[in-house]
Structures are given as C-alpha cells and as structure tokens.
Amino acid sequence: MKLKRQKFDASIPSVAMGDIAFLLLIFFVILARAQDDSHLRWDPASSDNVANVGNPLASVVIDADGKYFLNGKQTSIDSLSTTLAAVLGNIPSGKRAVMFKVDKATTADLFEPAIEAISRAGGDLVHILEPEKEK
C-alpha cells in the first residue's frame, strides 16, 4: 500500500517577534542621547571643587577653534540667545539648567558673550569642569 506524503507548512514563528521588537525599542530609547556633542573637541578646565548637577536641558559648547554650538549644532553668537530661549520654553526658573562647556584655552572675548546670551535666554548656567588630577 502506497502512503501519501504529507506536506508540512513551514512558517516562521512570529509569537516572539513583538517581544523582541519591544525590547529593541526600549534598548535604543535608553541609549539615545538627545544632545549629542561628542564630536566636538574641547578640553575642560579643572577645579578642586566639582559637583554633579544632573540632567541639563541644553548644552552650549565653545570648542578649541572658538566655534559656538547649541546641542551639538553650530550656531552664531547672535542667534544663540533666541534659539536657546526657544529650547528652554516655559520651564520654570531653577529647572532651566544649561550645560556650558568651554575649551580651557578660550579667551574672555569669546566666552563672555555666550554667558550673556545664556543669561538673556533665562538659562541657569552650569559650567562644566574636570576634577583636578592628583599628583
């Protein structure tokens, strides 16, 4: 007697696909940085009294070449205040932390206008320093 060969339906199990997609989504959301300024070159000044501030709302950087950056995007000193005010929005005073990173070789004629622009925008200035290295 000849038996008919059964055809099996080969399918990809899709039950776990939703779980995998959800875990990947959470993984990338956690690792995403809203303010990516890692491509900027700057050497921080150092101090013996350094404290952690928490998460700032914006980041202003003056790099080694004297260029201004707001949240990783190059900007001019003239538009820094208005752009920063738009980023800070209607957040109450005291919670408007702006991280200010300045290359240690930067002169006052470059960083003082940036401090003034942050002040005009209503930001709470947080200057980033590096702890002094023990000798």
Buried (B, 14 or more C-beta within 10 A) or exposed (E): EEEEEEEEEEEEEEEEEEEEEEEEEEEEEEEEEEBEBEEBEBBBBEEEEEEEEEEBBBBBBBBEEEBBBBBBEEBEBEEBBEBBBEBBEEBEEEEBBBBBBBBEEBEEEBBEBBBEBBEEBBBBBBBBBEEEEEE
